[in-house]
């Protein structure tokens, strides 16, 4: 019997309709109105969910990059200032939560650090997606999984033996946690 995973109110698995996720990430540029427009487009396109990214800049930006200057939609600024500018806080995520419920779209996030997991956890997310950059961060993966929510791993995650060993070390209640591999498919014309 195939294992089914429940994300929000939707079952995912064999013989289930395809679950479509709209990647918003940080494409909102720190603007809640842009985020809402992206949610609208995802909902109109038939997406079941949208995914955001959440980081704590002081933890996620390498020291050597913090003061590097870069061009941004707001002019030239340090990379650290840019990272702060595109991060949403509690008010914005509360608005996203409310708006997605109104639109009937599930939302969740890729969290790049433990404080970000704790932050998003306040909104009772249906699941998490492990950030591609975090697939080798054992403690962060464990931290996600220990929240007891389904976790999706990016297609770049090819270290399944290591991942299984990591998850075997989690509490028994976590052993039954559904794990979903996010897959992408690109159609190429010959």
VOGU-3710 file (C-alpha; in Angstrom, 3 decimals, decimal comma):
1> xxxxxxxxxx> 0,000/0,000/0,000  1,325/3,405/-0,988  2,005/5,915/1,767  -0,048/9,081/1,605  1,055/12,414/3,013  -1,437/15,040/4,103  -0,438/18,630/3,413  -3,136/20,930/4,744  -6,365/19,261/3,643  -4,861/17,527/0,602
11> xxxxxxxxxx> -3,561/13,982/0,323  -0,398/13,527/-1,717  0,849/10,224/-3,026  0,201/7,464/-5,500  -3,173/7,709/-7,273  -3,644/11,273/-5,981  -3,792/14,379/-8,162  -0,535/16,259/-8,657  0,137/18,740/-5,849  1,291/22,016/-7,367
21> xxxxxxxxxx> 3,366/24,523/-5,390  3,992/28,082/-6,531  7,507/29,191/-5,625  7,375/32,715/-4,237  10,610/32,535/-2,255  11,734/36,134/-1,859  10,414/37,262/-5,245  8,145/39,635/-3,333  11,177/41,876/-2,673  9,953/42,529/0,859
31> xxxxxxxxxx> 6,662/44,026/-0,402  3,474/42,460/0,980  1,409/43,738/-1,969  3,714/41,951/-4,425  3,451/38,823/-2,264  -0,346/39,009/-2,468  -0,223/39,402/-6,254  2,025/36,340/-6,472  -0,423/34,405/-4,263  -3,264/35,547/-6,559
41> xxxxxxxxxx> -1,427/34,324/-9,656  -0,659/30,992/-7,979  -4,298/30,555/-6,919  -5,602/31,474/-10,400  -3,112/29,018/-11,910  -4,480/26,169/-9,794  -1,628/25,883/-7,307  -2,441/24,000/-4,119  0,196/25,895/-2,156  2,788/28,639/-2,243
51> xxxxxxxxxx> 6,239/28,509/-0,693  8,195/31,351/0,835  11,741/31,508/2,242  12,639/32,632/5,739  16,122/33,487/6,990  17,725/35,232/9,913  20,204/37,408/7,994  22,768/37,700/10,790  22,973/33,876/10,888  22,713/33,105/7,177
61> xxxxxxxxxx> 24,867/35,736/5,522  28,538/34,741/5,551  30,731/37,265/7,350  32,745/37,939/4,194  29,566/38,934/2,293  27,859/41,133/4,885  29,460/44,400/3,737  29,716/43,612/0,031  27,927/46,221/-2,041  25,325/45,078/-4,545
71> xxxxxxxxxx> 22,814/46,550/-6,935  19,241/46,113/-5,769  15,820/47,387/-6,845  16,362/50,163/-4,234  19,834/51,177/-5,349  23,271/50,083/-4,205  23,434/48,754/-0,645  25,313/46,157/1,392  24,266/42,565/0,968  23,260/42,526/4,647
81> xxxxxxxxxx> 20,977/45,541/4,198  19,467/43,852/1,150  18,809/40,643/3,123  17,020/42,625/5,848  15,013/44,512/3,240  13,562/41,353/1,633  12,747/39,530/4,883  9,183/39,607/6,131  8,433/39,914/9,836  5,524/38,767/11,961
91> xxxxxxxxxx> 3,004/41,330/10,658  3,667/40,384/7,032  3,495/36,656/7,676  0,257/37,127/9,632  -1,126/38,919/6,594  0,134/36,142/4,280  -1,484/33,549/6,533  -4,829/35,367/6,482  -4,675/36,066/2,733  -3,816/32,477/1,807
101> xxxxxxxxxx> -6,726/31,217/3,918  -9,049/33,617/2,087  -7,739/32,337/-1,249  -7,864/28,658/-0,229  -4,130/28,218/-0,794  -1,829/26,461/1,666  1,440/28,246/2,392  4,711/27,141/3,952  8,370/28,079/3,901  11,916/26,928/3,450
111> xxxxxxxxxx> 13,608/27,931/6,688  17,333/28,515/6,508  18,053/28,457/10,259  16,532/27,315/13,567  15,160/30,741/14,631  13,357/30,911/11,274  11,799/27,483/11,900  10,613/28,731/15,307  9,263/31,899/13,706  7,287/30,053/10,988
121> xxxxxxxxxx> 6,112/27,451/13,514  3,971/30,206/15,116  1,791/30,080/11,992  1,135/26,313/12,171  2,513/25,511/8,702  1,218/22,413/6,917  4,782/21,334/6,119  8,329/22,535/5,517  10,652/22,356/2,551  14,288/21,847/3,400
131> xxxxxxxxxx> 16,253/24,584/1,640  18,573/23,281/-1,069  21,473/25,032/0,658  20,678/23,130/3,883  20,664/19,527/2,648  23,988/18,873/4,400  23,024/20,671/7,619  22,127/17,688/9,808  21,116/19,703/12,857  18,807/21,973/10,851
141> xxxxxxxxxx> 17,166/19,001/9,095  16,638/17,324/12,460  15,225/20,569/13,883  12,668/20,738/11,052  11,718/17,088/11,374  11,335/17,253/15,154  8,486/19,742/14,652  6,410/16,747/13,511  5,367/18,165/10,152  5,939/16,623/6,730
151> xxxxxxxxxx> 9,204/17,814/5,236  10,038/18,040/1,559  13,603/17,592/0,364  14,945/19,158/-2,830  15,898/17,017/-5,825  19,572/17,808/-5,111  19,302/15,663/-1,961  21,117/12,517/-3,039  22,551/11,502/0,308  19,680/9,156/1,214
161> xxxxxxxxxx> 21,782/6,799/3,371  22,996/9,736/5,435  19,472/11,181/5,629  18,006/7,846/6,748  20,680/7,532/9,440  19,940/11,057/10,639  16,200/10,390/10,810  16,788/7,037/12,570  18,259/9,043/15,436  15,063/11,048/15,897
171> xxxxxxxxxx> 12,493/10,122/18,553  10,271/7,155/17,666  7,245/9,350/16,984  9,299/11,066/14,299  10,171/7,762/12,584  6,671/7,685/11,107  6,850/11,223/9,792  6,179/11,334/6,060  9,061/12,636/4,013  8,388/13,882/0,512
181> xxxxxxxxxx> 10,983/14,307/-2,203  10,286/17,445/-4,188  10,673/16,638/-7,853  10,959/18,928/-10,789  10,562/17,997/-14,395  11,645/20,083/-17,306  10,198/19,283/-20,701  12,803/19,746/-23,362  12,059/19,978/-27,060  14,431/18,059/-29,263
//
